[in-house]
Amino acid sequence: MPVYQLTEKILFPNPELAEPDGLLAIGGDLSPERLVNAYANGIFPWYNEGHPILWWSPDPRMVLFPDKFKRHKTLKKDVISNKFDVSFDKMFTQVITKCASVPRPGQDGDTWITDDMVDAYVRLHEMGIAHSVEVCHNDKLVGGLYGLSLGTVFFGESMFHTVSNASKVALWQLVEKLTTWDFDLIDVQQETDHLKSLGASGIKRKEFLHLLSVSIKKKSRIGNWEM
């Protein structure tokens, strides 16, 4: 199948037309309008600095249903020990910057969170669409995650930690909040062993798009999510 070249119009091809690896389209921009349109249709940007913007819709799609989140005993101990201070939407820029800079096992030093991506998601945060969870220890940011919220879907983008379990604590607290608000699912995009260990699973793209089409019509929680 062809990879589609985007134009100035805020339009995407049907996600089901993506290549086997999930690549759907190239080009366009990272304007808030285009990003919101992309996520609402099950599409997200992922590319390297200095390259054209690439848009993806993988099959299968990795998701985490809030009621499937695995609360491991060791993680629970960290949550109830009050070792960490957790907040929402207080340090969005710091979190996304850390997600871009903190090395990950097997990562060659490059990051897909480009400067333009940082600027774009900070704009979405200022609009009350993108959100962060921050985990601090001794007043220092040691873990967190960020993503978008549309309807009753949270689109997780990235997480980081510099202290063991800190990112998992962030996810735990996010799941707690989303469960309270009756969110349907967390989109984690692509499969990793780390997320599988926490209860995420792959579903067919067609199923994901169906769930998304229902959830996206529900009222969005726009604004600051500060605890």
Order of alpha helices (4+ residues) and beta strands (2+ residues): beta-beta-alpha-beta-beta-beta-alpha-beta-alpha-alpha-beta-beta-beta-alpha-beta-alpha-beta-alpha
